Amino acid sequence: MLNRQLISIVVLFIILGCGCSKKQQTDPEAVTLNAKGAKLLEKNLLESALNAFDKAIEIEPQYALAWYNKGLALSKLEKIDEAIEAYGKAIDFKPDFTEAWYNIGVSYYKLNRLDEAAEAYDKAIEINQQFAGAWNAKGILFFREEKFHQALLAFNKAVESDPKFVEAFFHKGNVLVRFGKTAEALEAYNRATDLYSEYPPVWYMKAVLYAGIGDKNNTITAIRKAVLYDPSNKAKAKEEPAFEQFKDDPDFNKAIDNF
């Protein structure tokens, strides 16, 4: 889901044209190469995409969008340090490049450089206070640091900015579970599955919460879908303490064993 969002950003900037820091016409050959690279990136032909972006940058060294797209390709190749360098170049040439700030933050997070990740997310939000992805990423960081109140505020900002942000509703639910707010957590999880019905982690957590309040029917419905959409949840469910009360229940066992 997130990768599709990033690709749409790439296409958007291609349509807009210039990705340079100054108001100047970008070399048409560089624009063509960048567009070619973006299409290759969509097809996950990463090395070929990288080659196209490099050629675009060779022609137009200050082409911020080509540097950014190079960063996306390097990120997908798990070359995180090189991706950070590419995103940094994009920011050098276009300091208000919101998506570059966001993705350099994601890259820092992957390297466990949390302070730098937080600074990058804050910069993205400073430029665009409605940037739901940055709010969600900031919430994930807070959650990891067990700053649950701040995490909840961030996830609320994310879903306010994008009411169809499935992942943010899921994470919001996880925070509410930590606060023992079962009804509100279920509301957030239900919102997530209303938006995207095939999201297995949400169904699994719904099953856990329903089990916790002794709602057998909804537990079975939720765990059935959790296993349907991710069969690895079958083994996980058999070891889940929340489901201990149903371990000898034929209906429950049928729900997880049928897939």
LINZITA-V994348 format. One record per pair of residues at least 4 apart in sequence whose ideal C-beta (glycine too) atoms are under 8 Angstrom apart, sorted by the first residue. I is the first residue (numbers start at 1). J is the second residue. Records with the same first field share a line. If there is no record, write none. Layout:
I: J + J
//
This chain:
1: 5 + 166 + 167 + 196
2: 6 + 133 + 167
3: 7 + 76
4: 8
5: 9 + 133
6: 10 + 72 + 99 + 103
7: 11 + 38 + 41 + 42
8: 12
9: 13 + 99
10: 14 + 38 + 41 + 42 + 69 + 72
11: 15 + 38
12: 16
13: 19 + 65 + 68
14: 31 + 34 + 35 + 38 + 65
17: 26 + 31
18: 23 + 24 + 25 + 26 + 31
19: 26 + 34 + 63 + 64 + 65 + 66 + 68 + 90 + 94
20: 24 + 26 + 60 + 62 + 63 + 64 + 93 + 94
21: 62 + 64 + 92 + 93 + 94 + 95
22: 62
26: 30 + 31 + 60 + 63
27: 31 + 59 + 60
28: 32
29: 33 + 56 + 59
30: 34 + 56 + 57 + 59 + 60 + 63 + 66
31: 35 + 56
32: 36
33: 37 + 52 + 53 + 55 + 56 + 59 + 66
34: 38 + 52 + 53 + 56 + 63 + 65 + 66 + 69
35: 39
36: 40 + 52
37: 41 + 48 + 49 + 50 + 51 + 52 + 53 + 56 + 66 + 69 + 70 + 73
38: 42 + 49 + 69
39: 43
40: 45 + 46 + 48 + 49 + 52
41: 45 + 46 + 49 + 69 + 72 + 73 + 76
44: 76
45: 49
46: 50 + 73 + 76 + 77
47: 51 + 77
48: 52
49: 53 + 69 + 73
50: 54 + 70 + 73 + 74 + 77
51: 55
52: 56
53: 57 + 66 + 67 + 69 + 70 + 73
54: 58 + 70
55: 59
56: 60 + 63 + 66
57: 61 + 63 + 66 + 67 + 70
59: 63
60: 66
62: 93
63: 67 + 93
64: 68 + 89 + 90 + 91 + 93 + 94 + 97 + 100
65: 69 + 90 + 94
66: 70
67: 71 + 86 + 87 + 89 + 90 + 93 + 100
68: 72 + 86 + 87 + 90 + 97 + 99 + 100 + 103
69: 73
70: 74 + 86
71: 75 + 83 + 84 + 86 + 87 + 90 + 100 + 103 + 104 + 107
72: 76 + 83 + 103
73: 77
74: 79 + 80 + 82 + 83 + 86
75: 79 + 80 + 83 + 103 + 106 + 107
79: 83
80: 84 + 107 + 110 + 111
81: 85 + 111
82: 86
83: 87 + 103 + 107
84: 88 + 104 + 107 + 108 + 111
85: 89
86: 90
87: 91 + 100 + 101 + 103 + 104 + 107
88: 92 + 104
89: 93
90: 94 + 97 + 100
91: 95 + 97 + 100 + 101 + 104
94: 100
96: 127
97: 101
98: 102 + 124 + 127 + 128 + 131 + 134
99: 103 + 124
100: 104
101: 105 + 120 + 121 + 123 + 124 + 127 + 134
102: 106 + 120 + 121 + 124 + 131 + 133 + 134 + 137
103: 107
104: 108 + 120
105: 109 + 116 + 117 + 118 + 119 + 120 + 121 + 124 + 134 + 137
106: 110 + 117 + 137
107: 111
108: 113 + 114 + 116 + 117 + 120
109: 113 + 114 + 117 + 137 + 140 + 141
113: 117
114: 118 + 141 + 144 + 145
115: 119
116: 120
117: 121 + 137 + 141
118: 122 + 138 + 141
119: 123
120: 124
121: 125 + 134 + 137 + 138 + 141
122: 126 + 138
123: 127
124: 128 + 131 + 134
125: 129 + 131 + 134 + 135 + 138
127: 131
128: 134
130: 161
131: 135 + 161
132: 136 + 157 + 158 + 159 + 161 + 162 + 165 + 168
133: 137 + 158
134: 138
135: 139 + 154 + 155 + 157 + 158 + 161 + 168
136: 140 + 154 + 155 + 158 + 165 + 167 + 168 + 171
137: 141
138: 142 + 154
139: 143 + 150 + 151 + 152 + 153 + 154 + 155 + 158 + 168 + 171 + 172 + 175
140: 144 + 151 + 171
141: 145
142: 147 + 148 + 150 + 151 + 154
143: 147 + 148 + 151 + 171 + 174 + 175
147: 151
148: 152 + 175 + 178 + 179
149: 153
150: 154
151: 155 + 171 + 175
152: 156 + 172 + 175 + 176 + 179
153: 157
154: 158
155: 159 + 168 + 169 + 171 + 172 + 175
156: 160 + 172
157: 161
158: 162 + 165 + 168 + 172
159: 163 + 165 + 168 + 169 + 172 + 191
161: 165
162: 168
164: 195
165: 169
166: 170 + 192 + 195 + 196 + 199 + 202
167: 171 + 192
168: 172
169: 173 + 188 + 189 + 191 + 192 + 195
170: 174 + 188 + 189 + 192 + 199 + 201 + 202 + 205
171: 175
172: 176 + 188
173: 177 + 185 + 186 + 188 + 189 + 192 + 202 + 205
174: 178 + 185 + 205
175: 179
176: 181 + 182 + 184 + 185 + 188
177: 181 + 182 + 185 + 205 + 209
181: 185
182: 186 + 209 + 212 + 213
183: 187
184: 188
185: 189 + 205 + 209
186: 190 + 206 + 209 + 210
187: 191
188: 192
189: 193 + 202 + 205 + 206 + 209
190: 194 + 206
191: 195
192: 196 + 199 + 202
193: 197 + 199 + 202 + 203 + 206
197: 225
198: 229
199: 203 + 229
200: 204 + 225 + 226 + 229 + 230 + 233
201: 205 + 226 + 230
202: 206
203: 207 + 222 + 223 + 225 + 226 + 229
204: 208 + 222 + 223 + 226 + 230 + 233 + 236 + 237
205: 209
206: 210 + 218 + 222 + 226
207: 211 + 219 + 222 + 223 + 226 + 237 + 242 + 243
208: 212 + 240 + 242 + 243
209: 213
210: 215 + 218 + 219 + 222
211: 215 + 219 + 242 + 243 + 245 + 246
212: 242
214: 245
215: 219
216: 220 + 246 + 249 + 251 + 252
217: 221
218: 222
219: 223 + 243 + 246 + 252
220: 224 + 251 + 252 + 255
221: 225
222: 226
223: 227 + 233 + 237 + 243 + 252 + 255 + 256
224: 228 + 255 + 256 + 258 + 259
225: 229
226: 230 + 233 + 237
227: 231 + 233 + 234 + 237 + 255 + 256 + 259
228: 259
231: 259
232: 236
233: 237 + 256
234: 238 + 256 + 257 + 259
235: 239
236: 240
237: 243 + 256
238: 243 + 256
240: 244
243: 247 + 252
245: 249
246: 252 + 253
247: 252 + 253
248: 253
249: 253
250: 254
251: 255
252: 256
253: 257
254: 258
//
